[in-house]
Amino acid sequence: MSTPKIVHIKAGATQELLSPAQKKFNSLIKKIDAQKKLLAEWQDTFQLVRQEAAEKLEPLRQTMREHQAAMAKLLDQQIISHKFTANQQEKLSHIISEISEELLQFADDADLKTLYNQYSGGDYDSEAQEEQDMAADMLKSMMEQQFGISIDDDEFDVNDPQATAERLFNKFQHQQEQAEAAKAARPQRKKSAKQLAKEAREAEEAANVSKSIQAVYRQLTSALHPDREQDPEERERKTELMQQVTVAYGNRDLLKLLELQLAAEQIDQSKLNSIAADRLKHYNKILTDQLREIQEEVFFKEDEIRHLLGLSPFEALSPKRLATLLKQDIRTLQDGIARIQHDLRLFNDVKQLKAWLKGYRIPQPEIDPFLNALLPPELRRR
């Protein structure tokens, strides 16, 4: 299929400069076109990255976890079989409990849980439940503030956020309907002439915006109806265009409809240049809404990709950089596996293990800036 013609208003022979509305139209068209291309690029890249992650990244992650589990068990066996100083035991206990805790986030393993409990001095199940309860309370509080409603315990399930969100939305909607019904039942103040005039203008504006896109749709369906075409090739072309028209109209995709008008040669450049000011205003309103919708699509696609690769929500991302990040993750895991394989061989020799422990320092716990900010000033870590 031929590349769609670009929708763009140009200054005419009798007009040296474009009007503000014409400039806005061109700007919106350009931004929408760029966002559509970005979304298409993300969708193509996402398929490739998901396949690459499944075929290469996930097997490497699984191999690394298997080696980490073997490391925790090896160090445990060395502690049982040999004597270590208190300082050495403290370091080994820290390493074993850290490895066990990390791996237990991916799979419930009874052996690793036993190791964690033994070397951390805590109880993994109790600590995990406390963390889950704390996270649930924080999330519940945030959702109550967002929806402006109180949430009962039986309405909130942190393990099923989708069902929880649906219940809360239904509750919020029900309360809104009750509020609207109560408002409607109250004696209404008589609206001022100014208010009535404003509502009339808004209703007329909404109707005109809808009529503008309907007008383009009617012109296209009238010109492209395949049943009126005798030539088989032309009928096939019009059938395909009509399918695109129907989809574009259903999506309120004004840009696509205008592109199809150009493809069907229903409008030429001179007609684009002379779109009436009121029609142009309505077009700009539709295009503004369309731009916002496609920007949201791009945002959610990027968020999905961040989740797939375990990236920070604030990680700067682009389709080209995504491929680079994936390669870096694969290379980092390959290097990490090579190192832990070397260490597993090394630590089988208790003398080598003790020599290594001399240079090992237990790292300071990381500070969660969000949780740290919630603590009283005297307890905050710096």
C-alpha beads as a LAMMPS data file, in Angstrom:
LAMMPS data file: protein, C-alpha beads

382 atoms
381 bonds

1 atom types
1 bond types

-500.0 500.0 xlo xhi
-500.0 500.0 ylo yhi
-500.0 500.0 zlo zhi

Masses

1 110.0

Atoms # bond

1 1 1 0.000 0.000 0.000
2 1 1 1.204 3.519 -0.789
3 1 1 2.406 5.773 2.026
4 1 1 -0.412 8.072 3.283
5 1 1 -0.161 11.673 2.162
6 1 1 0.807 14.097 4.912
7 1 1 -1.998 16.318 6.176
8 1 1 -0.558 19.807 6.440
9 1 1 -1.901 23.329 5.988
10 1 1 0.236 25.666 3.918
11 1 1 -0.020 29.418 3.438
12 1 1 -2.014 30.140 0.264
13 1 1 -1.358 32.617 -2.501
14 1 1 -3.501 35.263 -0.794
15 1 1 -2.186 34.505 2.716
16 1 1 1.436 35.093 3.652
17 1 1 1.254 33.714 7.213
18 1 1 -0.763 30.944 8.852
19 1 1 -3.320 31.853 11.486
20 1 1 -2.805 30.667 15.100
21 1 1 -5.495 28.000 14.587
22 1 1 -3.782 26.758 11.401
23 1 1 -0.412 26.622 13.181
24 1 1 -2.011 24.695 16.043
25 1 1 -3.585 22.274 13.555
26 1 1 -0.194 21.598 11.923
27 1 1 1.483 21.223 15.323
28 1 1 -1.118 18.741 16.546
29 1 1 -0.881 16.724 13.330
30 1 1 2.913 16.592 13.657
31 1 1 2.783 15.530 17.319
32 1 1 0.149 12.856 16.694
33 1 1 2.121 11.471 13.753
34 1 1 5.273 11.328 15.904
35 1 1 3.445 9.602 18.773
36 1 1 1.869 7.069 16.386
37 1 1 5.289 6.214 14.979
38 1 1 6.724 5.948 18.507
39 1 1 3.876 3.658 19.606
40 1 1 4.345 1.438 16.537
41 1 1 8.083 1.301 17.233
42 1 1 7.436 0.402 20.880
43 1 1 5.014 -2.356 19.866
44 1 1 7.530 -3.871 17.436
45 1 1 10.386 -3.492 19.934
46 1 1 8.293 -4.954 22.752
47 1 1 7.635 -8.149 20.789
48 1 1 11.350 -8.561 20.040
49 1 1 12.422 -7.762 23.600
50 1 1 9.835 -10.086 25.142
51 1 1 11.044 -12.907 22.893
52 1 1 14.682 -12.101 23.665
53 1 1 13.938 -11.930 27.397
54 1 1 12.138 -15.276 27.328
55 1 1 14.822 -17.010 25.282
56 1 1 17.973 -15.508 26.830
57 1 1 17.401 -13.338 29.895
58 1 1 15.062 -15.590 31.897
59 1 1 17.203 -18.745 31.502
60 1 1 20.225 -16.751 32.710
61 1 1 18.229 -15.463 35.705
62 1 1 17.227 -19.030 36.561
63 1 1 20.836 -20.250 36.254
64 1 1 22.013 -17.435 38.542
65 1 1 19.383 -18.326 41.167
66 1 1 20.442 -21.979 41.070
67 1 1 24.077 -20.985 41.632
68 1 1 23.089 -18.603 44.445
69 1 1 21.150 -21.385 46.166
70 1 1 24.161 -23.668 45.783
71 1 1 26.367 -20.956 47.307
72 1 1 24.121 -20.554 50.380
73 1 1 24.119 -24.310 50.935
74 1 1 27.891 -24.579 50.414
75 1 1 28.611 -21.848 52.982
76 1 1 26.204 -23.493 55.432
77 1 1 28.039 -26.797 54.987
78 1 1 31.427 -25.114 55.547
79 1 1 30.195 -23.574 58.811
80 1 1 29.010 -26.981 59.991
81 1 1 32.236 -28.741 58.964
82 1 1 34.893 -26.205 60.080
83 1 1 35.677 -23.712 62.820
84 1 1 35.368 -19.976 62.131
85 1 1 35.983 -16.908 64.291
86 1 1 33.012 -14.887 65.509
87 1 1 33.779 -12.212 62.911
88 1 1 33.948 -14.791 60.129
89 1 1 30.697 -16.387 61.280
90 1 1 28.981 -12.995 61.302
91 1 1 30.064 -12.371 57.696
92 1 1 29.018 -15.840 56.545
93 1 1 25.665 -15.538 58.336
94 1 1 25.024 -12.234 56.600
95 1 1 25.836 -13.657 53.149
96 1 1 23.687 -16.771 53.647
97 1 1 20.678 -14.830 54.975
98 1 1 20.942 -12.209 52.207
99 1 1 21.088 -14.848 49.459
100 1 1 18.225 -16.840 51.004
101 1 1 16.002 -13.775 51.412
102 1 1 16.578 -12.671 47.821
103 1 1 15.796 -16.116 46.388
104 1 1 12.688 -16.560 48.531
105 1 1 11.153 -13.585 46.734
106 1 1 11.039 -15.712 43.575
107 1 1 10.096 -19.119 44.968
108 1 1 8.930 -20.614 48.271
109 1 1 11.781 -23.005 49.142
110 1 1 11.677 -24.760 52.529
111 1 1 15.459 -25.332 52.650
112 1 1 16.250 -21.681 51.927
113 1 1 13.664 -20.575 54.468
114 1 1 15.356 -22.743 57.097
115 1 1 18.738 -21.216 56.230
116 1 1 17.348 -17.681 56.443
117 1 1 15.727 -18.297 59.823
118 1 1 18.874 -19.938 61.182
119 1 1 21.370 -17.298 60.075
120 1 1 19.304 -14.112 60.277
121 1 1 17.881 -14.802 63.729
122 1 1 14.405 -13.990 62.438
123 1 1 11.416 -15.781 60.951
124 1 1 10.934 -15.292 57.222
125 1 1 7.180 -15.963 57.136
126 1 1 6.460 -13.564 60.007
127 1 1 8.666 -10.830 58.547
128 1 1 7.175 -11.269 55.065
129 1 1 3.663 -11.060 56.520
130 1 1 4.565 -7.897 58.443
131 1 1 5.978 -6.287 55.298
132 1 1 2.906 -7.313 53.314
133 1 1 0.577 -5.923 55.982
134 1 1 2.519 -2.655 56.069
135 1 1 2.458 -2.354 52.279
136 1 1 -1.255 -3.212 52.237
137 1 1 -2.026 -0.553 54.860
138 1 1 -0.084 2.081 52.916
139 1 1 -1.756 1.111 49.631
140 1 1 -5.165 1.041 51.278
141 1 1 -4.602 4.506 52.743
142 1 1 -3.483 5.868 49.363
143 1 1 -6.529 4.404 47.609
144 1 1 -8.873 5.772 50.266
145 1 1 -7.412 9.232 49.702
146 1 1 -7.577 8.868 45.927
147 1 1 -11.179 7.647 45.804
148 1 1 -12.323 9.641 48.824
149 1 1 -13.992 6.586 50.386
150 1 1 -13.434 4.295 53.375
151 1 1 -12.352 0.738 52.537
152 1 1 -13.405 -2.259 54.628
153 1 1 -10.948 -5.119 55.160
154 1 1 -13.064 -7.570 53.161
155 1 1 -13.027 -5.170 50.187
156 1 1 -9.254 -4.977 49.974
157 1 1 -7.039 -7.835 48.776
158 1 1 -3.413 -6.879 48.113
159 1 1 -2.878 -10.208 46.313
160 1 1 -5.592 -9.415 43.764
161 1 1 -5.190 -5.709 42.903
162 1 1 -7.377 -5.901 39.782
163 1 1 -10.404 -7.291 41.643
164 1 1 -9.785 -4.810 44.465
165 1 1 -9.661 -1.897 42.020
166 1 1 -12.907 -3.043 40.408
167 1 1 -14.667 -3.301 43.790
168 1 1 -13.442 0.128 44.845
169 1 1 -14.408 1.699 41.529
170 1 1 -17.901 0.192 41.786
171 1 1 -18.192 1.459 45.364
172 1 1 -16.962 4.898 44.341
173 1 1 -19.374 4.962 41.395
174 1 1 -22.259 3.871 43.642
175 1 1 -21.480 6.643 46.113
176 1 1 -21.274 9.138 43.263
177 1 1 -24.671 8.010 41.970
178 1 1 -26.130 8.324 45.456
179 1 1 -24.657 11.797 45.783
180 1 1 -26.052 12.787 42.381
181 1 1 -29.472 11.380 43.313
182 1 1 -29.439 13.283 46.611
183 1 1 -28.410 16.428 44.789
184 1 1 -31.189 15.978 42.248
185 1 1 -33.733 15.475 45.055
186 1 1 -32.797 18.767 46.669
187 1 1 -34.648 21.880 45.528
188 1 1 -32.549 23.361 42.761
189 1 1 -31.596 26.968 42.656
190 1 1 -32.732 28.677 39.540
191 1 1 -29.763 29.045 37.194
192 1 1 -28.733 32.505 36.167
193 1 1 -28.942 33.655 32.584
194 1 1 -25.132 33.581 32.478
195 1 1 -25.013 29.930 33.615
196 1 1 -27.702 28.921 31.145
197 1 1 -25.877 30.673 28.329
198 1 1 -22.591 28.939 29.252
199 1 1 -24.243 25.488 29.308
200 1 1 -25.873 26.195 25.953
201 1 1 -22.517 27.205 24.442
202 1 1 -20.840 24.053 25.801
203 1 1 -23.608 21.814 24.457
204 1 1 -23.443 23.527 21.063
205 1 1 -19.643 23.189 21.002
206 1 1 -19.833 19.453 21.771
207 1 1 -22.463 18.969 19.064
208 1 1 -20.386 20.878 16.507
209 1 1 -17.253 18.865 17.302
210 1 1 -19.220 15.664 16.752
211 1 1 -20.729 17.002 13.534
212 1 1 -17.290 17.908 12.186
213 1 1 -15.996 14.365 12.362
214 1 1 -19.333 12.991 11.161
215 1 1 -19.135 15.239 8.103
216 1 1 -15.751 13.819 7.097
217 1 1 -17.045 10.288 7.688
218 1 1 -20.181 10.829 5.556
219 1 1 -18.151 12.283 2.696
220 1 1 -15.838 9.290 2.726
221 1 1 -18.547 6.625 2.941
222 1 1 -20.464 8.291 0.128
223 1 1 -17.434 8.428 -2.176
224 1 1 -15.952 5.043 -1.299
225 1 1 -19.017 2.780 -1.214
226 1 1 -17.716 -0.324 -3.034
227 1 1 -21.146 -1.511 -4.245
228 1 1 -21.313 1.457 -6.614
229 1 1 -18.030 0.558 -8.291
230 1 1 -18.046 -1.589 -11.438
231 1 1 -14.299 -2.067 -11.886
232 1 1 -13.138 -5.080 -9.756
233 1 1 -9.739 -3.608 -8.859
234 1 1 -11.234 -0.262 -7.903
235 1 1 -13.952 -2.025 -5.886
236 1 1 -11.273 -3.917 -3.961
237 1 1 -9.371 -0.660 -3.292
238 1 1 -12.508 1.086 -2.050
239 1 1 -13.468 -1.903 0.124
240 1 1 -10.102 -1.722 1.864
241 1 1 -10.362 2.039 2.294
242 1 1 -13.903 1.699 3.656
243 1 1 -12.690 -0.755 6.281
244 1 1 -10.059 1.772 7.355
245 1 1 -12.676 4.543 7.405
246 1 1 -14.971 2.498 9.670
247 1 1 -12.153 1.738 12.121
248 1 1 -10.918 5.357 12.128
249 1 1 -14.423 6.729 12.717
250 1 1 -14.997 4.260 15.572
251 1 1 -11.748 5.470 17.160
252 1 1 -12.569 9.145 16.470
253 1 1 -9.245 9.228 14.611
254 1 1 -9.630 12.491 12.709
255 1 1 -6.058 12.443 11.400
256 1 1 -6.604 9.031 9.781
257 1 1 -9.908 10.187 8.262
258 1 1 -8.230 13.260 6.774
259 1 1 -5.407 11.090 5.425
260 1 1 -8.013 8.820 3.832
261 1 1 -9.701 11.840 2.277
262 1 1 -6.395 12.751 0.662
263 1 1 -5.882 9.143 -0.460
264 1 1 -9.369 9.080 -1.954
265 1 1 -8.619 12.465 -3.579
266 1 1 -11.714 13.988 -2.019
267 1 1 -9.730 17.013 -0.846
268 1 1 -6.644 18.673 -2.259
269 1 1 -4.079 21.027 -0.744
270 1 1 -6.078 24.136 -1.604
271 1 1 -9.101 22.826 0.331
272 1 1 -6.886 22.010 3.303
273 1 1 -5.467 25.517 3.223
274 1 1 -8.943 27.068 3.277
275 1 1 -10.719 25.070 6.003
276 1 1 -13.229 27.423 7.625
277 1 1 -12.162 28.912 10.976
278 1 1 -15.044 27.356 12.934
279 1 1 -14.444 23.923 11.385
280 1 1 -10.726 24.248 12.124
281 1 1 -11.523 25.032 15.760
282 1 1 -13.540 21.827 16.027
283 1 1 -10.805 19.841 14.292
284 1 1 -8.235 21.149 16.779
285 1 1 -10.442 20.079 19.695
286 1 1 -10.691 16.524 18.307
287 1 1 -6.972 16.371 17.541
288 1 1 -6.074 17.581 21.045
289 1 1 -8.119 14.740 22.560
290 1 1 -6.592 12.295 20.080
291 1 1 -3.052 13.379 20.983
292 1 1 -3.739 12.917 24.696
293 1 1 -5.129 9.411 24.125
294 1 1 -2.164 8.210 22.073
295 1 1 0.278 9.745 24.578
296 1 1 -1.434 7.654 27.269
297 1 1 -1.033 4.542 25.096
298 1 1 2.679 5.246 24.734
299 1 1 3.007 5.798 28.501
300 1 1 1.323 2.484 29.373
301 1 1 3.380 0.581 26.797
302 1 1 6.601 2.016 28.256
303 1 1 5.402 1.108 31.761
304 1 1 4.733 -2.474 30.620
305 1 1 8.255 -2.726 29.219
306 1 1 9.817 -1.340 32.433
307 1 1 7.955 -4.007 34.397
308 1 1 9.145 -6.757 32.026
309 1 1 12.802 -5.816 32.484
310 1 1 12.533 -4.838 36.145
311 1 1 13.490 -1.215 35.444
312 1 1 12.845 1.765 37.686
313 1 1 9.639 3.731 36.909
314 1 1 11.874 6.777 36.410
315 1 1 14.297 5.040 34.026
316 1 1 14.683 7.063 30.821
317 1 1 13.600 4.823 27.985
318 1 1 13.518 4.722 24.199
319 1 1 13.139 1.814 21.745
320 1 1 16.835 2.028 20.770
321 1 1 18.005 2.264 24.394
322 1 1 15.786 -0.674 25.324
323 1 1 17.743 -3.040 23.079
324 1 1 20.972 -1.731 24.653
325 1 1 19.627 -2.244 28.190
326 1 1 18.595 -5.800 27.376
327 1 1 22.071 -6.593 26.031
328 1 1 23.614 -5.037 29.155
329 1 1 21.369 -7.156 31.400
330 1 1 22.328 -10.321 29.515
331 1 1 26.036 -9.460 29.684
332 1 1 25.818 -8.561 33.393
333 1 1 24.140 -11.876 34.199
334 1 1 26.680 -13.816 32.142
335 1 1 29.514 -12.090 34.026
336 1 1 27.779 -12.680 37.358
337 1 1 27.315 -16.382 36.611
338 1 1 30.998 -16.713 35.670
339 1 1 32.008 -15.030 38.959
340 1 1 29.771 -17.142 41.175
341 1 1 30.922 -20.323 39.412
342 1 1 34.505 -19.284 40.188
343 1 1 33.590 -18.524 43.824
344 1 1 31.813 -21.869 44.240
345 1 1 34.999 -23.654 43.188
346 1 1 37.135 -21.378 45.384
347 1 1 35.000 -21.674 48.536
348 1 1 35.116 -25.441 48.454
349 1 1 38.585 -24.940 49.944
350 1 1 38.032 -23.623 53.466
351 1 1 41.445 -21.914 53.498
352 1 1 40.567 -19.985 50.356
353 1 1 37.181 -19.093 51.874
354 1 1 38.792 -17.740 55.065
355 1 1 41.315 -15.722 53.027
356 1 1 38.465 -14.209 51.012
357 1 1 36.500 -13.343 54.167
358 1 1 39.384 -11.165 55.413
359 1 1 38.677 -8.623 52.678
360 1 1 34.874 -8.884 52.831
361 1 1 32.917 -6.101 54.545
362 1 1 29.251 -6.383 55.446
363 1 1 27.584 -3.576 53.450
364 1 1 25.506 -0.927 55.180
365 1 1 21.753 -1.480 54.674
366 1 1 20.265 0.604 51.882
367 1 1 18.017 3.484 52.880
368 1 1 14.547 3.634 51.365
369 1 1 14.121 7.421 50.957
370 1 1 10.327 7.168 51.017
371 1 1 10.129 5.120 54.214
372 1 1 12.990 7.092 55.783
373 1 1 11.013 10.315 55.270
374 1 1 8.087 8.828 57.211
375 1 1 10.217 8.260 60.341
376 1 1 10.547 10.886 63.100
377 1 1 13.553 13.193 62.482
378 1 1 15.584 11.692 65.349
379 1 1 15.272 8.176 63.841
380 1 1 16.008 9.042 60.217
381 1 1 19.206 7.697 58.709
382 1 1 21.538 10.040 56.873

Bonds

1 1 1 2
2 1 2 3
3 1 3 4
4 1 4 5
5 1 5 6
6 1 6 7
7 1 7 8
8 1 8 9
9 1 9 10
10 1 10 11
11 1 11 12
12 1 12 13
13 1 13 14
14 1 14 15
15 1 15 16
16 1 16 17
17 1 17 18
18 1 18 19
19 1 19 20
20 1 20 21
21 1 21 22
22 1 22 23
23 1 23 24
24 1 24 25
25 1 25 26
26 1 26 27
27 1 27 28
28 1 28 29
29 1 29 30
30 1 30 31
31 1 31 32
32 1 32 33
33 1 33 34
34 1 34 35
35 1 35 36
36 1 36 37
37 1 37 38
38 1 38 39
39 1 39 40
40 1 40 41
41 1 41 42
42 1 42 43
43 1 43 44
44 1 44 45
45 1 45 46
46 1 46 47
47 1 47 48
48 1 48 49
49 1 49 50
50 1 50 51
51 1 51 52
52 1 52 53
53 1 53 54
54 1 54 55
55 1 55 56
56 1 56 57
57 1 57 58
58 1 58 59
59 1 59 60
60 1 60 61
61 1 61 62
62 1 62 63
63 1 63 64
64 1 64 65
65 1 65 66
66 1 66 67
67 1 67 68
68 1 68 69
69 1 69 70
70 1 70 71
71 1 71 72
72 1 72 73
73 1 73 74
74 1 74 75
75 1 75 76
76 1 76 77
77 1 77 78
78 1 78 79
79 1 79 80
80 1 80 81
81 1 81 82
82 1 82 83
83 1 83 84
84 1 84 85
85 1 85 86
86 1 86 87
87 1 87 88
88 1 88 89
89 1 89 90
90 1 90 91
91 1 91 92
92 1 92 93
93 1 93 94
94 1 94 95
95 1 95 96
96 1 96 97
97 1 97 98
98 1 98 99
99 1 99 100
100 1 100 101
101 1 101 102
102 1 102 103
103 1 103 104
104 1 104 105
105 1 105 106
106 1 106 107
107 1 107 108
108 1 108 109
109 1 109 110
110 1 110 111
111 1 111 112
112 1 112 113
113 1 113 114
114 1 114 115
115 1 115 116
116 1 116 117
117 1 117 118
118 1 118 119
119 1 119 120
120 1 120 121
121 1 121 122
122 1 122 123
123 1 123 124
124 1 124 125
125 1 125 126
126 1 126 127
127 1 127 128
128 1 128 129
129 1 129 130
130 1 130 131
131 1 131 132
132 1 132 133
133 1 133 134
134 1 134 135
135 1 135 136
136 1 136 137
137 1 137 138
138 1 138 139
139 1 139 140
140 1 140 141
141 1 141 142
142 1 142 143
143 1 143 144
144 1 144 145
145 1 145 146
146 1 146 147
147 1 147 148
148 1 148 149
149 1 149 150
150 1 150 151
151 1 151 152
152 1 152 153
153 1 153 154
154 1 154 155
155 1 155 156
156 1 156 157
157 1 157 158
158 1 158 159
159 1 159 160
160 1 160 161
161 1 161 162
162 1 162 163
163 1 163 164
164 1 164 165
165 1 165 166
166 1 166 167
167 1 167 168
168 1 168 169
169 1 169 170
170 1 170 171
171 1 171 172
172 1 172 173
173 1 173 174
174 1 174 175
175 1 175 176
176 1 176 177
177 1 177 178
178 1 178 179
179 1 179 180
180 1 180 181
181 1 181 182
182 1 182 183
183 1 183 184
184 1 184 185
185 1 185 186
186 1 186 187
187 1 187 188
188 1 188 189
189 1 189 190
190 1 190 191
191 1 191 192
192 1 192 193
193 1 193 194
194 1 194 195
195 1 195 196
196 1 196 197
197 1 197 198
198 1 198 199
199 1 199 200
200 1 200 201
201 1 201 202
202 1 202 203
203 1 203 204
204 1 204 205
205 1 205 206
206 1 206 207
207 1 207 208
208 1 208 209
209 1 209 210
210 1 210 211
211 1 211 212
212 1 212 213
213 1 213 214
214 1 214 215
215 1 215 216
216 1 216 217
217 1 217 218
218 1 218 219
219 1 219 220
220 1 220 221
221 1 221 222
222 1 222 223
223 1 223 224
224 1 224 225
225 1 225 226
226 1 226 227
227 1 227 228
228 1 228 229
229 1 229 230
230 1 230 231
231 1 231 232
232 1 232 233
233 1 233 234
234 1 234 235
235 1 235 236
236 1 236 237
237 1 237 238
238 1 238 239
239 1 239 240
240 1 240 241
241 1 241 242
242 1 242 243
243 1 243 244
244 1 244 245
245 1 245 246
246 1 246 247
247 1 247 248
248 1 248 249
249 1 249 250
250 1 250 251
251 1 251 252
252 1 252 253
253 1 253 254
254 1 254 255
255 1 255 256
256 1 256 257
257 1 257 258
258 1 258 259
259 1 259 260
260 1 260 261
261 1 261 262
262 1 262 263
263 1 263 264
264 1 264 265
265 1 265 266
266 1 266 267
267 1 267 268
268 1 268 269
269 1 269 270
270 1 270 271
271 1 271 272
272 1 272 273
273 1 273 274
274 1 274 275
275 1 275 276
276 1 276 277
277 1 277 278
278 1 278 279
279 1 279 280
280 1 280 281
281 1 281 282
282 1 282 283
283 1 283 284
284 1 284 285
285 1 285 286
286 1 286 287
287 1 287 288
288 1 288 289
289 1 289 290
290 1 290 291
291 1 291 292
292 1 292 293
293 1 293 294
294 1 294 295
295 1 295 296
296 1 296 297
297 1 297 298
298 1 298 299
299 1 299 300
300 1 300 301
301 1 301 302
302 1 302 303
303 1 303 304
304 1 304 305
305 1 305 306
306 1 306 307
307 1 307 308
308 1 308 309
309 1 309 310
310 1 310 311
311 1 311 312
312 1 312 313
313 1 313 314
314 1 314 315
315 1 315 316
316 1 316 317
317 1 317 318
318 1 318 319
319 1 319 320
320 1 320 321
321 1 321 322
322 1 322 323
323 1 323 324
324 1 324 325
325 1 325 326
326 1 326 327
327 1 327 328
328 1 328 329
329 1 329 330
330 1 330 331
331 1 331 332
332 1 332 333
333 1 333 334
334 1 334 335
335 1 335 336
336 1 336 337
337 1 337 338
338 1 338 339
339 1 339 340
340 1 340 341
341 1 341 342
342 1 342 343
343 1 343 344
344 1 344 345
345 1 345 346
346 1 346 347
347 1 347 348
348 1 348 349
349 1 349 350
350 1 350 351
351 1 351 352
352 1 352 353
353 1 353 354
354 1 354 355
355 1 355 356
356 1 356 357
357 1 357 358
358 1 358 359
359 1 359 360
360 1 360 361
361 1 361 362
362 1 362 363
363 1 363 364
364 1 364 365
365 1 365 366
366 1 366 367
367 1 367 368
368 1 368 369
369 1 369 370
370 1 370 371
371 1 371 372
372 1 372 373
373 1 373 374
374 1 374 375
375 1 375 376
376 1 376 377
377 1 377 378
378 1 378 379
379 1 379 380
380 1 380 381
381 1 381 382
